[in-house]
Amino acid sequence: MVLIPDVETMAVVMIDDENTHHEDDALATGALASGGSADMSRLLDKIFQGYNPAVLPRINNSRPVEVQVGMGIIAVVELDTKTQVLNLRAYVRVNFGDYYQTERLSFDSIGIKMVLIPDVETMAVVMIDDENTHHEDDALATGALASGGSADMSRLLDKIFQGYNPAVLPRINNSRPVEVQVGMGIIAVVELDTKTQVLNLRAYVRVMWTDYILHWDPSDYGNITYVILSQNTVWKPDITLISSLKENIYVGGEEVLLRLNYNGVVSWQPAFNSDFTCEVDVSKYPMDVNTCIIKIGAWMHDRSCVTMNTLDRPTVLEPNIKNGQFNIEAVTPEVSVEEYDGELYEYVYFGIKLHRRPAYTFLSLLLPMFVIGLLNIASFMIPADHEGKVDLSLNILLSTTVFIGVCHDDLPDRSDKISAIAVYVISLFVLSFLGVLGNTIVLLVHQREESKQTSDACSSASASSSNKARHLPCEEETDPFLSGRVFTYKHRKNAIAQAEMSPEIRFKLPDQSDATFAAHAIAVLSGSKAARLNFLFLIVSALVLTACSVAILVQIMT
């Protein structure tokens, strides 16, 4: 902060070096121009003389204050499609008329800007003529101000707060504590983090109590039945969010207002945005139903000073409380008496029941996992001698490990209640591992059988005296029709015999499509040990997948 002298301004105030003229002398000599600091000081002293910001600026009880509201959008920072939360940078434009100050106040919520805009119509009500400014009493005498206006409210506040101390507990005697009724209004369930088990809630507390000191007869004050005051002007209970995870557990702030009725009933509704612990039962995820508990009570006032009770309508769900992840339901609150340091304290436990919507989880998690389980069965439908069986099983196993990582990110790390989804994923992982093992065993058994058959065929061919048998090769040949199927001498002999084809065909068999198809069919139905084992693994994997899927569905839906 740097002060820079203004030579012109100094020359106005300082007429000469010998005598420094004060503000009044400067005004008398006209040295100060119109609308300067002196005029502004006189203006502020006049309009705020006896002004009470708690007085509602209205002419009479039948004319409410008209407030005009607008909004200026600066930037849309982010729209989170998962939590359905919009992060917006904006400001609110508010205009309202204060006839008592004969000015209209206009301010923006961003920055520290207060602009005074004269309102000619409002000024004409208070200022009857330019020569004579009528004060509030003159206006009342001439009937300019009707009953229930700012004058009556000023007299009312002066009377009820005369000698009032907001630190004094409003009770008649020591044996009658102040009865505080508590309720809650739910604005929005921002998020329920299933992994950390933390509920982010936007809501407000509804508190009512009776202050027997603050009461009046409405007929004496223009039929004023209630006034709106700052929360620090009257006594209020130290309501706290006991189960909150935030550092500041007290509700209310400097800007929060409350309503005081003529019979002494005080209504206070401070809003809050806080985090609460919420135990999530993941055993039935994604069809789980969780009840989150919010504990509210007075922090310092024990049962002898303050008693807690619930309102007739304890929990209010706002109309815009719809949530994409949960169906929200209110639970009847309970009042509990607990002992701390030898004193009894009363607390109110509010509950919110959250029914999870399972459609997204079924489509994005359970359905792909079931399809992967079907691929385990499909791997055993491949012929026993095809080496791609093992490659497919390994890919299925790797895909299952990816879903294990997805479940680990969403579900909490706890052992007392294990999610049915986690059990299902682990079951598919074990099934995929057994699929790899089973396909490997089938392939090894097939290669062993094939090696033995080739050895027997070569031994028989070498011992035979038939010229045709001598021309049969002992090495393996490949049939292109069967995509790499290896045929030995014995396979060819069985195929030729059962297809009732001439032995002269010999090695022209691969060139004959009909005979090759017959050989393929006979080989599939030949009943080898590898084929029987492959079929056994196919049946077992199908039964295991069906049993796991049915068991998981029954568990999460009951």
C-alpha positions in Angstrom: 0.0 0.0 0.0 1.7 3.2 -1.2 0.4 6.7 -0.5 1.1 9.2 -3.4 0.5 12.9 -2.6 -1.8 14.7 -5.0 -0.5 18.2 -5.5 -3.8 19.6 -6.7 -5.8 18.2 -3.8 -3.2 19.5 -1.3 -3.5 22.9 -2.9 -7.2 23.0 -2.3 -7.0 22.1 1.4 -3.8 24.0 2.2 -4.7 27.6 1.3 -1.4 28.9 2.6 1.7 27.7 4.4 0.9 29.6 7.6 -2.7 28.5 8.2 -4.0 25.0 7.4 -7.7 25.2 6.9 -9.8 22.3 8.2 -12.7 20.6 6.5 -15.3 23.1 7.7 -13.3 26.1 6.6 -12.7 24.5 3.2 -16.5 23.9 2.9 -17.2 27.5 4.0 -14.9 29.0 1.5 -15.9 26.6 -1.3 -12.4 25.2 -1.6 -13.7 21.7 -1.7 -15.8 20.8 -4.7 -19.3 19.3 -4.5 -19.5 15.5 -4.1 -16.2 15.1 -2.3 -15.2 13.1 0.7 -17.0 15.5 3.1 -20.3 15.1 1.3 -20.0 11.3 1.3 -19.2 11.3 5.0 -22.3 13.4 5.7 -24.4 11.2 3.5 -23.3 8.0 5.2 -23.7 9.5 8.7 -27.2 10.5 7.8 -28.6 7.4 6.1 -27.1 5.0 8.6 -28.0 6.9 11.7 -30.1 4.5 13.7 -30.1 1.9 10.9 -30.5 -1.7 12.0 -29.5 -4.3 9.3 -31.8 -6.8 11.0 -34.9 -4.7 10.1 -36.8 -5.8 7.0 -36.8 -2.9 4.6 -40.5 -2.8 3.7 -43.1 0.0 3.8 -45.8 -2.1 5.6 -46.7 -5.6 6.5 -48.6 -6.3 3.3 -45.8 -5.3 0.9 -42.9 -7.8 0.9 -39.4 -6.9 -0.3 -39.0 -7.7 -4.0 -35.7 -9.3 -4.7 -34.6 -9.7 -8.3 -32.1 -12.5 -8.9 -30.0 -13.3 -12.0 -26.9 -15.4 -12.7 -23.8 -14.9 -14.8 -22.0 -18.0 -16.1 -18.2 -17.6 -16.2 -17.2 -21.2 -17.1 -18.4 -24.8 -17.0 -15.4 -26.4 -15.4 -16.4 -30.0 -15.5 -19.4 -32.3 -15.7 -18.7 -35.7 -14.0 -20.9 -38.2 -15.8 -20.2 -40.9 -13.2 -21.3 -38.9 -10.1 -23.6 -36.6 -12.1 -22.0 -33.5 -10.5 -21.5 -30.2 -12.4 -18.5 -28.0 -11.4 -19.6 -24.4 -12.4 -17.9 -21.0 -12.1 -20.5 -18.3 -11.9 -21.8 -15.3 -10.0 -25.3 -14.4 -8.7 -26.8 -10.9 -9.5 -29.2 -9.7 -6.8 -31.2 -6.4 -6.7 -33.5 -5.3 -4.0 -35.0 -2.0 -2.8 -34.4 -0.5 0.6 -36.9 2.3 0.9 -35.6 3.2 4.4 -32.3 4.2 3.0 -33.8 5.6 -0.2 -31.3 3.7 -2.2 -31.3 0.4 -4.2 -28.5 -1.9 -3.3 -26.9 -4.0 -6.1 -24.1 -6.4 -5.5 -22.4 -9.4 -7.1 -21.3 -12.5 -5.2 -17.8 -12.5 -6.7 -15.5 -9.8 -5.5 -16.1 -7.0 -3.0 -18.4 -4.7 -5.0 -21.2 -2.7 -3.6 -23.0 -0.2 -5.9 -25.5 2.4 -4.7 -28.1 3.1 -7.4 -30.7 5.9 -6.5 -34.3 4.8 -6.9 -36.4 7.9 -7.7 -39.7 6.2 -6.9 -38.5 4.8 -3.6 -37.1 8.2 -2.6 -40.4 9.9 -3.4 -42.1 7.8 -0.7 -39.8 9.0 2.1 -38.7 12.4 0.9 -42.0 14.3 0.6 -40.4 17.4 -0.9 -37.0 18.7 -1.7 -37.0 21.4 0.9 -38.0 19.3 3.9 -36.9 15.8 4.5 -39.5 14.0 6.6 -38.1 11.5 9.1 -39.6 8.2 10.0 -41.9 9.6 12.7 -43.2 12.3 10.3 -43.9 9.7 7.7 -45.8 7.6 10.2 -47.8 10.7 11.3 -48.8 11.6 7.8 -49.7 8.0 7.0 -46.9 7.5 4.4 -45.8 4.3 6.2 -48.5 1.7 7.1 -48.6 -0.7 9.9 -46.0 -3.5 10.2 -43.3 -1.6 8.3 -39.7 -1.0 9.3 -40.6 1.4 12.1 -42.6 -1.2 13.9 -39.9 -3.8 13.4 -37.2 -1.4 14.7 -39.3 -0.8 17.9 -39.9 -4.6 18.2 -36.2 -5.5 18.0 -35.3 -2.7 20.4 -37.8 -4.1 22.9 -37.1 -7.8 22.8 -33.4 -7.5 22.7 -33.1 -4.9 25.4 -30.9 -6.6 28.0 -30.8 -9.9 26.1 -27.7 -12.0 26.3 -27.3 -14.8 23.7 -25.1 -16.8 26.0 -27.9 -17.3 28.5 -29.7 -20.6 28.3 -33.4 -19.9 27.7 -35.0 -22.0 30.4 -37.4 -21.1 33.2 -35.6 -23.0 36.0 -32.8 -25.5 36.5 -35.2 -28.5 36.4 -36.6 -27.8 33.0 -34.0 -28.2 30.1 -34.5 -26.7 26.7 -36.3 -29.1 24.4 -34.6 -29.1 21.0 -36.4 -30.7 18.0 -34.2 -31.9 15.2 -34.9 -32.9 11.6 -32.9 -33.3 8.4 -33.5 -32.4 4.8 -31.6 -34.4 2.2 -30.6 -32.3 -0.9 -28.3 -34.7 -2.7 -26.3 -37.9 -2.2 -23.2 -36.8 -4.0 -21.3 -40.1 -3.9 -21.0 -43.4 -1.9 -17.5 -44.7 -2.3 -17.8 -48.4 -2.0 -14.1 -49.0 -1.6 -13.4 -46.5 1.2 -17.0 -46.7 2.6 -17.5 -42.9 2.7 -20.7 -41.1 2.0 -20.6 -37.6 0.6 -23.9 -35.9 1.5 -25.4 -32.5 0.8 -28.2 -31.7 3.3 -29.4 -29.3 6.0 -30.4 -29.7 9.6 -33.8 -28.4 10.8 -33.7 -27.3 14.4 -36.5 -25.8 16.5 -36.7 -24.7 20.1 -38.6 -22.2 22.2 -36.9 -19.1 23.7 -39.4 -17.9 26.3 -37.5 -14.5 26.6 -38.1 -13.5 23.0 -41.9 -13.1 22.6 -44.3 -10.3 21.8 -47.8 -9.4 21.0 -48.2 -8.9 17.2 -51.0 -6.4 17.6 -48.6 -4.0 19.4 -46.1 -4.0 16.4 -48.2 -3.8 13.3 -49.2 -7.5 13.3 -45.6 -8.6 12.8 -45.6 -12.4 13.6 -42.0 -13.2 12.9 -38.6 -11.7 12.2 -35.5 -13.0 10.4 -32.3 -12.6 12.3 -28.6 -13.5 12.2 -27.9 -16.8 14.1 -25.5 -15.1 16.5 -28.1 -12.7 17.8 -30.0 -15.3 19.9 -29.0 -18.4 21.9 -28.8 -21.5 19.8 -27.8 -25.1 20.7 -24.3 -26.2 19.6 -25.5 -28.8 17.1 -22.7 -30.9 15.7 -22.4 -33.7 13.1 -20.9 -36.3 15.4 -20.2 -38.9 12.7 -18.7 -36.4 10.2 -15.2 -37.0 8.9 -14.6 -33.3 8.2 -12.5 -31.2 10.5 -15.3 -28.7 11.3 -18.3 -30.7 12.6 -20.3 -27.7 13.7 -23.2 -26.6 11.5 -24.1 -23.0 10.7 -22.0 -19.9 9.9 -21.9 -16.2 10.1 -24.2 -15.8 7.0 -26.8 -18.3 8.3 -30.1 -16.7 9.3 -32.9 -18.0 11.6 -36.6 -17.3 12.1 -38.0 -16.0 15.4 -41.8 -16.3 15.8 -43.9 -14.1 18.1 -44.4 -17.0 20.6 -40.7 -17.5 21.0 -40.3 -20.5 18.7 -37.0 -20.3 16.9 -36.5 -22.1 13.5 -32.9 -22.7 12.4 -31.9 -24.6 9.2 -28.2 -24.6 8.5 -26.9 -26.4 5.4 -23.8 -28.6 5.2 -21.8 -30.7 2.8 -19.9 -33.4 4.6 -18.5 -36.9 4.5 -19.7 -39.7 6.8 -18.6 -43.3 7.4 -21.1 -45.8 5.9 -20.7 -49.5 6.2 -21.3 -51.1 2.9 -22.5 -54.7 2.7 -20.8 -55.8 -0.5 -21.8 -59.5 -0.1 -24.8 -58.8 -2.4 -23.1 -56.3 -4.7 -24.4 -55.0 -7.1 -27.9 -55.5 -5.6 -26.9 -54.4 -2.1 -29.0 -52.2 0.2 -27.0 -50.0 2.5 -28.1 -47.9 5.4 -25.9 -44.9 6.3 -26.2 -43.5 9.8 -25.7 -39.8 10.6 -25.3 -38.9 14.3 -26.4 -35.4 15.4 -26.4 -33.9 18.9 -25.3 -31.1 21.2 -21.5 -31.2 21.8 -21.3 -29.5 25.2 -24.9 -29.3 26.6 -25.8 -32.5 28.5 -29.2 -33.9 29.2 -29.8 -31.5 32.1 -29.5 -28.5 29.8 -30.7 -29.7 26.4 -33.0 -32.6 25.5 -33.1 -33.9 21.9 -36.2 -35.0 20.1 -37.3 -35.4 16.4 -39.7 -33.2 14.5 -43.1 -34.5 13.3 -41.6 -34.9 9.8 -38.0 -35.8 10.7 -36.5 -36.5 7.3 -37.3 -34.6 4.2 -36.2 -35.7 0.7 -35.9 -32.8 -1.7 -37.6 -33.3 -5.1 -34.3 -33.1 -7.0 -32.7 -35.9 -5.0 -32.7 -38.3 -7.9 -29.4 -40.3 -8.1 -28.2 -42.4 -11.0 -26.6 -45.1 -8.8 -29.1 -45.4 -5.9 -32.7 -45.3 -5.0 -32.8 -43.2 -1.8 -35.2 -43.9 1.1 -35.4 -42.2 4.5 -35.2 -44.2 7.7 -37.1 -43.4 10.9 -34.6 -41.7 13.2 -33.9 -42.8 16.8 -33.0 -40.9 19.9 -30.2 -42.3 22.1 -28.9 -41.5 25.5 -25.2 -42.0 26.0 -22.8 -41.4 28.9 -19.6 -39.4 28.6 -17.4 -38.4 31.6 -20.3 -39.2 34.0 -22.8 -37.0 32.2 -25.7 -38.1 30.0 -26.0 -36.7 26.5 -28.8 -37.2 24.0 -28.2 -37.9 20.3 -30.4 -38.4 17.3 -29.4 -41.0 14.7 -30.7 -40.3 11.2 -30.6 -43.1 8.6 -30.5 -43.0 4.8 -31.2 -46.3 2.9 -29.5 -46.6 -0.5 -30.8 -49.2 -2.9 -28.1 -49.7 -5.6 -29.3 -49.8 -9.2 -27.7 -53.0 -10.7 -28.4 -52.5 -14.4 -25.0 -51.0 -15.3 -23.0 -53.5 -13.2 -24.8 -56.4 -14.8 -24.1 -55.1 -18.3 -20.5 -53.9 -17.8 -19.2 -56.6 -15.4 -21.3 -59.7 -15.0 -22.2 -60.3 -18.6 -18.6 -60.1 -19.9 -17.5 -62.4 -17.2 -20.2 -64.9 -18.1 -19.1 -64.8 -21.8 -15.5 -65.5 -20.7 -16.8 -68.5 -18.8 -18.4 -69.7 -22.0 -15.1 -69.4 -23.8 -13.7 -71.9 -21.4 -16.3 -74.4 -22.6 -15.6 -73.5 -26.2 -11.9 -74.3 -25.8 -12.8 -78.0 -25.3 -14.9 -78.1 -28.5 -11.7 -77.7 -30.5 -10.4 -81.2 -31.7 -8.0 -82.9 -29.3 -5.0 -82.7 -31.7 -5.2 -78.9 -32.3 -2.5 -76.9 -30.6 -4.6 -73.7 -30.6 -6.6 -75.1 -27.7 -3.9 -74.1 -25.2 -3.4 -70.7 -26.8 -7.1 -69.9 -26.4 -7.1 -71.1 -22.8 -4.2 -68.8 -21.9 -5.9 -65.8 -23.4 -9.0 -66.6 -21.4 -6.9 -66.8 -18.2 -5.3 -63.4 -18.9 -8.8 -61.8 -19.6 -10.0 -63.1 -16.2 -7.0 -61.5 -14.4 -8.1 -58.1 -15.9 -11.6 -58.5 -14.4 -9.9 -59.3 -11.0 -8.2 -55.9 -11.2 -11.5 -54.2 -12.0 -13.2 -55.8 -9.0 -10.3 -54.9 -6.8 -10.6 -51.2 -7.7 -14.4 -51.1 -6.9 -14.8 -53.3 -3.9 -13.4 -52.6 -0.3 -10.5 -54.5 1.1 -12.2 -56.3 3.9 -12.4 -60.0 4.9 -15.5 -60.0 7.1 -17.9 -59.7 4.2 -16.7 -60.9 0.8 -18.5 -59.8 -2.3 -20.4 -62.4 -4.4 -18.8 -60.7 -7.5 -15.3 -61.3 -6.1 -16.2 -65.0 -5.5 -17.5 -65.3 -9.0 -14.4 -63.7 -10.5 -12.1 -66.0 -8.5 -14.2 -69.0 -9.5 -13.8 -68.1 -13.2 -10.1 -67.6 -12.7 -9.8 -71.1 -11.2 -12.0 -72.5 -14.0 -9.8 -70.7 -16.6 -6.7 -72.2 -15.0 -8.2 -75.7 -15.0 -9.1 -75.1 -18.7 -5.4 -74.4 -19.5 -4.4 -77.5 -17.5 -7.1 -79.7 -19.1 -6.3 -78.6 -22.7 -2.6 -79.2 -22.1 -3.3 -82.7 -20.7 -5.6 -83.5 -23.7 -2.9 -82.4 -26.2 -0.2 -84.5 -24.4 -2.4 -87.6 -24.3 -3.1 -87.2 -28.0 0.5 -86.8 -28.9 1.4 -89.9 -26.8 -1.3 -92.0 -28.5 -0.2 -90.7 -31.9 3.4 -91.6 -31.2 2.5 -95.1 -30.1 0.3 -95.7 -33.2 3.0 -94.6 -35.5 5.5 -96.9 -33.9 3.1 -99.9 -34.1 2.4 -99.2 -37.8 6.0 -99.0 -38.8 6.8 -102.3 -37.0 3.9 -104.0 -38.8 4.9 -102.6 -42.2 8.5 -103.7 -41.8 7.4 -107.3 -40.9 4.8 -107.6 -43.8 5.7 -109.4 -47.0 3.0 -107.5 -49.0 4.4 -105.4 -51.7 1.7 -102.8 -51.1 2.6 -102.7 -47.4 6.2 -102.1 -48.2 5.4 -99.0 -50.1 3.5 -97.5 -47.1 5.7 -94.8 -45.5 6.6 -94.8 -41.8 6.9 -91.1 -41.6 4.0 -88.8 -40.8 2.0 -87.1 -43.6 -0.3 -84.1 -43.3 -3.8 -83.9 -44.6 -4.5 -80.3 -45.8 -8.3 -80.8 -45.5 -8.1 -81.3 -41.7 -5.9 -78.2 -41.2 -2.8 -79.9 -40.0 -4.3 -83.2 -38.7 -1.4 -85.8 -38.7 -2.3 -89.2 -40.1 -0.2 -92.3 -39.6 -0.3 -95.6 -41.5 -2.8 -97.1 -39.1 -5.2 -94.1 -39.6 -5.0 -94.5 -43.3 -5.6 -98.2 -43.2 -8.7 -97.8 -41.0 -10.0 -95.0 -43.1 -9.5 -97.1 -46.3 -11.1 -100.2 -44.9 -14.1 -98.6 -43.4 -14.7 -96.4 -46.4 -14.7 -99.6 -48.5 -12.2 -98.1 -50.9 -9.6 -99.9 -53.0 -6.2 -100.3 -51.4 -4.7 -99.2 -54.8 -5.7 -95.7 -53.9 -3.0 -95.7 -51.2 -1.6 -92.1 -51.0 -4.1 -90.6 -53.4 -6.5 -90.4 -50.5 -5.8 -86.8 -49.6 -6.8 -85.8 -53.2 -10.2 -87.4 -52.8 -12.5 -85.0 -50.9 -15.3 -87.6 -50.2 -12.9 -90.1 -48.8 -11.1 -87.4 -46.8 -14.4 -86.2 -45.2 -15.2 -89.8 -44.3 -11.8 -90.2 -42.7 -12.4 -87.0 -40.7 -15.8 -88.2 -39.4 -14.4 -91.6 -38.5 -11.4 -90.0 -36.7 -13.7 -87.8 -34.6 -15.9 -90.7 -33.6 -13.1 -93.2 -33.3 -13.3 -92.9 -29.5 -9.6 -92.3 -28.7 -8.5 -91.7 -25.2 -7.7 -88.0 -25.9 -11.1 -87.4 -27.5 -12.9 -89.0 -24.5 -10.9 -86.9 -22.1 -11.6 -83.8 -24.1 -15.3 -84.5 -24.0 -15.2 -85.1 -20.3 -13.5 -81.8 -19.6 -16.2 -80.1 -21.8 -19.0 -81.5 -19.7 -17.3 -80.7 -16.4 -16.5 -77.1 -17.3 -20.1 -76.5 -18.5 -21.5 -77.9 -15.3 -19.1 -75.8 -13.1 -19.9 -72.6 -15.0 -23.6 -73.2 -14.7 -23.4 -74.0 -11.0 -21.3 -70.9 -10.2 -23.5 -68.5 -12.2 -26.7 -69.8 -10.6 -25.3 -69.7 -7.1 -24.1 -66.1 -7.5 -27.4 -64.9 -8.9 -29.3 -66.6 -6.1 -27.0 -65.0 -3.5 -27.2 -61.5 -4.8 -30.9 -61.5 -5.5 -32.1 -63.0 -2.2 
